[in-house]
Amino acid sequence: MEFATTSYGVARVNKTTYMDGNLAILLTDDMGGPLAKLSVNLPEHSEFLKENQFFAKTYAENEEIAKDALKSGFFRELDKVIMSGWVTFPVWEVIE
């Protein structure tokens, strides 16, 4: 899967897992270099995730690329959010 970004060219979606088995979404550029980590691992809240779901990092440096990812149609934002510290993490699902 790959999608066009506003500022970074093409982003390729790489699905992998964190050490605890939670879904990790890494984005690379068209040369295979790291672009962004779209997921955040919150193992203390794993019970809120189902298959193909992850906590999305949609703030700070990820704000723009997260919007691009949603527009791509490969992801869907669910009606679940988790607070961790002062940050709110929406739950996203990979659409395959």
C-alpha positions as CSV (number, residue, x, y, z in Angstrom):
1,M,0.0,0.0,0.0
2,E,1.2,3.5,-0.8
3,F,-0.3,6.9,-0.9
4,A,0.6,10.5,-1.9
5,T,1.5,12.9,0.8
6,T,1.2,16.7,0.7
7,S,4.8,17.4,1.5
8,Y,6.8,14.1,1.3
9,G,6.0,12.4,-2.0
10,V,4.8,8.9,-1.8
11,A,4.5,7.1,1.5
12,R,4.6,3.3,1.7
13,V,2.7,1.6,4.5
14,N,4.6,-1.1,6.3
15,K,2.6,-3.2,8.8
16,T,4.6,-4.9,11.6
17,T,4.2,-5.5,15.3
18,Y,5.7,-4.1,18.5
19,M,7.3,-6.6,20.8
20,D,4.0,-7.1,22.7
21,G,2.2,-8.0,19.4
22,N,0.3,-4.7,19.0
23,L,0.1,-3.5,15.4
24,A,2.8,-1.0,14.3
25,I,2.4,1.2,11.2
26,L,5.6,2.5,9.7
27,L,5.7,4.8,6.7
28,T,8.7,4.9,4.4
29,D,9.5,7.1,1.4
30,D,9.8,5.8,-2.2
31,M,13.5,4.9,-1.6
32,G,12.6,2.8,1.5
33,G,13.9,5.4,4.0
34,P,12.0,6.2,7.2
35,L,9.3,8.8,6.8
36,A,7.0,8.5,9.9
37,K,5.7,6.2,12.6
38,L,1.9,6.5,12.3
39,S,1.2,4.2,15.3
40,V,1.9,4.5,19.0
41,N,2.2,1.5,21.3
42,L,0.2,1.8,24.5
43,P,0.3,-1.8,25.9
44,E,-1.6,-0.7,29.0
45,H,-4.6,0.0,26.7
46,S,-4.3,-3.0,24.4
47,E,-7.7,-4.3,25.4
48,F,-9.3,-1.5,23.4
49,L,-7.8,-2.8,20.1
50,K,-9.1,-5.4,17.8
51,E,-7.4,-7.0,14.8
52,N,-5.9,-4.4,12.3
53,Q,-6.4,-1.6,14.8
54,F,-3.8,0.7,16.3
55,F,-3.4,3.9,18.3
56,A,-2.6,6.7,15.8
57,K,-0.1,9.5,16.3
58,T,-1.9,12.5,14.8
59,Y,-0.2,15.4,16.6
60,A,3.1,17.3,16.3
61,E,5.2,16.3,13.3
62,N,2.6,13.6,12.3
63,E,-0.3,16.0,11.9
64,E,-0.1,16.5,8.2
65,I,0.9,13.0,7.2
66,A,-1.9,11.5,9.4
67,K,-4.4,13.6,7.4
68,D,-2.9,12.3,4.2
69,A,-3.1,8.8,5.5
70,L,-6.8,9.1,6.3
71,K,-7.5,10.6,2.8
72,S,-5.8,7.6,1.2
73,G,-8.6,5.3,2.1
74,F,-6.3,2.7,3.6
75,F,-7.2,3.7,7.1
76,R,-10.5,4.5,9.0
77,E,-10.7,6.5,12.2
78,L,-13.0,4.7,14.7
79,D,-15.1,6.3,17.4
80,K,-12.6,5.3,20.1
81,V,-10.0,7.5,21.7
82,I,-7.6,6.8,24.5
83,M,-6.0,9.4,26.8
84,S,-2.4,8.8,27.9
85,G,-1.0,11.6,29.9
86,W,-2.0,14.8,28.3
87,V,-2.4,13.3,24.8
88,T,-5.4,11.9,23.1
89,F,-4.8,8.9,20.7
90,P,-7.6,8.0,18.2
91,V,-8.0,4.3,17.3
92,W,-7.6,3.7,13.6
93,E,-8.2,0.6,11.6
94,V,-6.3,-0.6,8.5
95,I,-8.7,-1.3,5.7
96,E,-7.5,-4.1,3.4
